[in-house]
């Protein structure tokens, strides 16, 4: 139970560029699957964040956010200093209120060990909505147990931030691991299965009644903003790029400066 900055500072500096490029390629492949399903446009507010910092001579990053008729806010981003042993990459998709399918969450980290997070962010209170739990979470329990029990080299990551612990669903995958070829292949398999399954959920979803959509959209935005603003890893952005740039990046993660309308607005 350590802070992200403690994990980075306690590790010997290692050039992790190879892993970083592999993670970037993986997220590009996953995003291509999502792009093939949805009509998306990049929000102009994130165009200035196409490249920032001083990579490869120092820390740098990229953040691109997209929206469309069915997607409220999709973010593909990375920041870090791979030559110094740290990179943090994200691919998240927050759906519009026309369906109640869980949102898609993926994060990959190298510090210089590996770390990954996969989750399906619920759009309802799971303990009150048993049917929603049965549809989207109970079917994943066996896989969750198989990963937890069948791969002892993976170390479950417990955040020191209680809010972040509360944000995880019952079937979230959140592990650190040695960067062996076997573990890297496991992450690739799990992430592709995660996206493929989520796309099937989208295709099979029933529409949300019109009168319920405004409330759902408001809840989605509140959750997205809270997660972005309360993420303990934001401290690494401050360390690399300062308070002002980090605040801009955090706003971009939840859409605080967005130029394009939200779906259904």
Secondary structure, 3 states (H helix, E strand, C coil): CCCHHHHHHHCCCCCCHHHHHHHHHHHHHHHHHHHHHCCCEECHHHHHHCCEECCCCCCEEEEEEEECCCEEEEEEEEEEEHHHCEEEEEEEEEECCCCCCCEEEEEEEECCCEEEEEEEECCCCCCCCHHHHHHHCHHHHHHHHHHHHHCCCCEECCCCCHHHHHHCCCCCEEEEECCCHHHHHHHHHHHHHHHHHHHHHHHHCCCCCHHHHHHHHHHHHHHHHHHHHHCCCHHHHHHHHHHHHHHHHHHHHHCCCCCCCCCCC
